[in-house]
Amino acid sequence: MNMNMHPEFLLNQIQSPKDLKKLSIDELTQLASEIRTLILEKDAKIGGHLSPDLGIVELTIAYHYVFDAPEDKIIWDISHQTYPHKMLTGRAFAWLDPDKYEDVTPYTNPEESPYDYFALGHTSASIALATGMAKARDLRGGNENIMALIGDGSMTGGVAFEGLNNAAIEKHNLVVVLNDNQWSIDENVGGMVKLLADLRASNGQAQNNPFKAMGFDYRYEAKGNDIASMIKAFEAVKDVDHPILLHVNTLKGKGYEPALQSPGTHHWVAPFNLEDDSPKFEAPAGPTANSVALDVIKDAIDQGQKVLAINAAIPGAFGLSDIKQNYPDNYVDVGIAEQESISFAAGAVKNGVTPVVFQNSTFLQRAFDQLSHDVAANELPIVMFVSASINGGSKTHLGNFDQVMISNLPNWIYLAPTTLAEEKAMLTWALNQKDNPVAIKKPARQIPVDGPVLDDYAKPAYQVKLGKDIAILALGSMYHQVGVPAAKELGATVVNPVSANILDTKTLDELAASHRIIITLEDNAVDGGFGQKVASYLGDRDDILVKNYGALREYTDQVSGKELLDRYHLTPKNIVNDAKVLLEK
Amino acid sequence: MNMNMHPEFLLNQIQSPKDLKKLSIDELTQLASEIRTLILEKDAKIGGHLSPDLGIVELTIAYHYVFDAPEDKIIWDISHQTYPHKMLTGRAFAWLDPDKYEDVTPYTNPEESPYDYFALGHTSASIALATGMAKARDLRGGNENIMALIGDGSMTGGVAFEGLNNAAIEKHNLVVVLNDNQWSIDENVGGMVKLLADLRASNGQAQNNPFKAMGFDYRYEAKGNDIASMIKAFEAVKDVDHPILLHVNTLKGKGYEPALQSPGTHHWVAPFNLEDDSPKFEAPAGPTANSVALDVIKDAIDQGQKVLAINAAIPGAFGLSDIKQNYPDNYVDVGIAEQESISFAAGAVKNGVTPVVFQNSTFLQRAFDQLSHDVAANELPIVMFVSASINGGSKTHLGNFDQVMISNLPNWIYLAPTTLAEEKAMLTWALNQKDNPVAIKKPARQIPVDGPVLDDYAKPAYQVKLGKDIAILALGSMYHQVGVPAAKELGATVVNPVSANILDTKTLDELAASHRIIITLEDNAVDGGFGQKVASYLGDRDDILVKNYGALREYTDQVSGKELLDRYHLTPKNIVNDAKVLLEK
């Protein structure tokens, strides 16, 4: 029942921030050490965000010492750095007791605690949210402190600037804490780096202070990892009657030497051995979706094509360090700035080079307008490699809406490979055409290496293996995982539709004429996706039933991918059962 | 054949920017005067953007005098201020000859001229596009000048900041021209206003210079409407080998006194009388979609509800000056910052007030992520009033994708009123519920004032007028415009589905069982919209045909709304004809 690994920890006495206020600086320092130990122990066991949390321990303790949460409100941006906050607000059990490691979610979560205000998994939004909270407080006649805490990495996102612009003219209390640990997910980029470096180097006295320029009161605290200093810094901004920006210097990864030596690889960690920092699991050998894509790009560059590999602060998700190190002229990281990543690509292709943008579906949501206005309406042939699938994890990080964003826009061709060979052929074709923006859905699941390919993916023909009665159109990752085994058991036809949004209407007509049922499977939300286009196209025929499978219209939070696939009937067993019921109709 | 109204104008001799370079300053000044005359004459006749173009005449002349377009490249942000640019690059005929007024589009347009690089109708993108162009130039080994010209209003958009952040570290030539005319579409807002005012007041010498802080070289030119000064200013930044920001002070509306007296109403103008600035057409009397919405909000405020009316720099589109003037505490304009507008609303509702965000579908594209992550995933009941429809105009301003963005996200309820009474009931209900984010589609067409309403719009029941064989589900504006007259002629059933994304499956089942054909009509793109959801839901029945009507997946450019409705068969005549064909099946 009680698996508390550290019953002796002072932390056990902290049930809420109120309990903090009784402690001495020495005790608070002891608490910081305990929190650090717990972050490392849990991350080593199950993985998680590491360096950001190690860096913000003292700041968090000081915040809760000085302010009166939950009445005073703070928005942590991004909330993957809230392990210390969670431990101090009644949720330490999820670090003390390994059996309860999964009982607390990794981001702020209003359903979990009154000390959390938003589920916040996309960066840079905190200041905008805080400006709204402050305005509402003013209208209500409230007087609580409203605070946004934002990292220097998050500051590169445009909505952070939109927030600053509006926060600067707030007439009452509003505090922006800039947690400057001198890193984004990877190295931070852009003019912001110099700007913050100058402020740090001058102890906040640098001549050109953009925050003062906008009208903020400004303070600098060099000792962000010293509890006494941070308490003073927070006390000085508590209950102010105007917008103020408190710039705090902290050390990302503090207290764990490997993280200090190699910050880029310790932002987020998979399970590792605490004694020597070695990973617990080896990466599988052989080609992967990433390695295939990178090989195509490197080959193109080696053959003289002017290619730019572009990403928005997530090189690790695609193994892009390979390009960064070996082809630095062909590599661009624009920071946490998805809008810029797409507009930048639009500018680049217009001026004669071939951009390939690496995107994560959940963050790509920030650039929907750029996909439409800057790229598609301008008919610019950028190439995009999109990591998207039905996956477990936080409701702030679902990767389901890729089709909503891409498939419904004019001009875009969205391709979904079923094998690594197909991925290679699609990407190679995309790099060599100049007619359309092309997105390729990164295979999210285990798929075969080899398979048939086409020469031209502009209007791809469906790849059909004939069976009878039922035709299963299984897009991308769903083809080998669900479509092929289900069809085999049913004796049904199985189809690789190749594209998520360009219908092969000729083959569809033939399939409709020769089958009783068409089933569509896709690794994303049904609404606005592939299957609904098929249903709409075949709607005016009365000789065919169409059934669409994919994610339901819901946010799921920390539900496993396996459970979700089962819930959405995206398993061979479910499809076989459902198909048999449909055949009875 | 030759309807040139000003054959004597010097402008007739300017076929390309090359011809400018031969002129004296006096002749260039004469040219400026002619261009201003032409802007006023054409705008008075057919309407258009006015003040921004009047303010940028001298700057544009100087640009083309100094730089060598189209090899040197400039991106005008936003491109509604390019009338002078168009006149100097071979397109003066569209101002000189009233018969050719419509022959040139109102935004930059690469299909129209090699001097235009992007169709740019959404603000703030220029610096991001330019960073991509500059990087591509570097990779190609080119050496042309790359320039982004951006207004002070456009500077409030987050992607402008993302652009600045990346532009500041460009290693070669990149010039950002900040055209500071001290206005956005309405009054500019935020900390940026003070920042720029300080720089202007100090002739560019203010202590806190954010551009220098980021690493830009910085220049200030106070006399942006003086050709000789602007020539010098541009010559000084031509061929520089590093990023530079040239801050130029210009006068919005220069040369037209009414525009100087009332800048807010002269940003864009409908046809007017040049002699006294009076409008040529009176606004119709009686309630409108805007007035109904504003009345609901004012009533709620008067009754003590804490309501915030929020918009992103387009108060004029919704008549919000009424709220701004009479309820200033309840009014927020966040600038051209759609992301902020939605996040701000999320923060406000979380802290106890009721936000109503006024959005234009085309600009709302910037905030897709906020609709999902900040609002829907956080289950926050913000209210949104969305101007969206199939309309003519520039391909950069299509309002078709509202359903793509809203209808496919979990938690959102998207309602489409068919009468003004229904609009009022929906908005009143939305303001008083706390369960879901609710969007209401602003009726774009003439609709009746009166009609039946529901008490609860959470799961609205379809409103059915029974006929036979065919059921026409006509959403929102399509109901009275197309659905009712077509159904009358066909003797068909006509249905008001009330919601764009919440299906009344019980009624749908009944309709499917009692009809042979279901037709869906919607005032937006078919892909990702209402009809495809109906087709998908009814896909597994073989006793009903479904046919979806709406906009095709295409960008149209300056095609009239009337022509588009006909193209998409969204007229009673088309639907009657199509229905008769379907009945023969």
Interface residues (C-beta under 8 A of the other chain):
Chain A: K73 P110 Y117 F118 A119 G121 H122 A125 A128 L129 A130 T131 G132 M133 A134 K135 A136 R137 D138 L139 R140 G142 I146 T156 G157 G158 V159 A160 F161 E162 G163 L164 N165 N166 A167 A168 I169 V189 G190 G191 M192 V193 K194 L195 D198 A206 Q207 N208 N209 P210 K212 A213 M214 G215 F216 K306 L308 D329 N330 V332 V334 G335 A337 Q339 E340 S343 F344 A345 A346 G347 A348 V349 K350 N351 G352 V353 P355 T362 Q365 R366 F368 D369 Q370 S372 H373 D374 A376 A377 N378 K395 T396 L398 F401 V404 M405 S407 N408 L409 P410 N411 N501 A525 V526 D527 G528 G531 Q532 K533 A535 S536 L538 G539 D540 R541 D542 D543 I544 L545 V546 K547 N548 R553 E554 Y555 L582 K585
Chain B: K73 P110 Y117 F118 A119 G121 H122 A125 A128 L129 A130 T131 G132 M133 A134 K135 A136 R137 D138 L139 R140 G142 I146 T156 G157 G158 V159 A160 F161 E162 G163 L164 N165 N166 A167 A168 I169 V189 G190 G191 M192 V193 K194 L195 D198 A206 Q207 N208 N209 P210 K212 A213 M214 G215 F216 K306 L308 D329 N330 V332 V334 G335 A337 Q339 E340 S343 F344 A345 A346 G347 A348 V349 K350 N351 G352 V353 P355 T362 F363 Q365 R366 F368 D369 Q370 S372 H373 D374 A376 A377 N378 K395 T396 L398 F401 V404 M405 S407 N408 L409 P410 N411 N501 A525 V526 D527 G528 G531 Q532 K533 A535 S536 L538 G539 D540 R541 D542 D543 I544 L545 V546 K547 N548 R553 E554 Y555 L582 K585
